[in-house]
Amino acid sequence: MQKKPNRLHLDRRASKLASEARDADPDQLLRTRELADWFGVSVSWVEISRIRGIGPPFVRIAPRMIRYKISSVLRWLEERQRMTTRPV
């Protein structure tokens, strides 16, 4: 049996979120709070998504220092864009 892909409430807004960062430096590293603000979600949501492996890719700079590279987040958002609301 094939596992269903995780659906996130961000899926419907993926295009809009990606376009908001179009002019940003792709190598810029965002803190968890900055990513949460950009996405319009809580810091807890970002942390839980990271733990579950369903959130955007991250960089662990130190044991307690996580950053998100804008280019990786944009690529993750592009993968989440859909053309229909029909279940995949």
C-alpha positions in Angstrom: 0.0 0.0 0.0 1.4 3.4 -1.0 1.7 6.0 1.7 -0.3 9.2 1.0 1.9 12.4 0.8 1.5 14.7 3.8 -0.8 17.7 3.0 -0.1 20.9 4.8 -2.3 24.0 5.0 0.5 25.9 3.3 -0.1 23.9 0.1 -2.8 26.4 -1.1 -0.5 29.4 -0.5 2.8 27.9 -1.8 2.8 30.0 -5.0 2.1 33.2 -3.1 4.8 32.5 -0.5 7.3 31.7 -3.2 6.6 34.9 -5.0 7.1 36.9 -1.9 10.8 35.9 -1.7 11.5 36.3 -5.4 14.0 39.2 -4.9 15.6 37.8 -1.7 19.2 36.5 -1.7 18.9 32.8 -2.3 21.8 32.1 0.0 20.3 34.0 2.9 19.8 31.9 6.1 16.6 32.5 8.0 16.0 31.8 11.7 13.0 29.7 12.7 11.1 32.8 13.8 11.8 34.5 10.5 10.5 31.5 8.5 7.4 31.2 10.7 6.7 34.9 10.1 7.1 34.5 6.4 4.8 31.5 6.3 2.3 33.1 8.7 2.5 30.1 11.1 3.7 29.6 14.6 7.3 28.8 15.6 5.9 25.6 17.1 4.5 24.6 13.7 7.9 25.1 12.1 9.6 23.1 14.8 7.1 20.2 14.7 7.3 20.1 10.9 11.0 19.8 11.2 10.8 17.0 13.8 8.3 15.1 11.7 10.3 15.6 8.5 7.5 17.3 6.6 8.8 20.9 6.7 11.4 22.7 4.5 15.0 21.5 4.5 17.2 23.1 7.2 20.8 23.6 8.1 22.1 22.6 11.5 24.9 25.1 12.2 25.4 24.1 15.8 23.5 21.7 18.2 20.9 24.4 19.0 21.2 26.6 15.9 18.9 25.8 13.0 18.7 27.9 9.8 16.7 27.7 6.6 18.4 28.6 3.3 15.9 30.6 1.2 16.7 28.7 -2.0 16.0 25.4 -0.3 12.7 26.7 1.1 11.7 28.1 -2.3 12.4 24.7 -3.9 10.3 23.0 -1.1 7.5 25.4 -1.8 7.6 24.8 -5.5 7.2 21.1 -4.9 4.1 21.8 -2.9 2.3 23.8 -5.6 -0.8 22.1 -7.0 -3.0 22.8 -10.0 -6.1 21.2 -8.4 -7.6 20.6 -5.0 -8.3 17.0 -5.9 -6.5 14.6 -3.6 -3.2 13.3 -5.0 
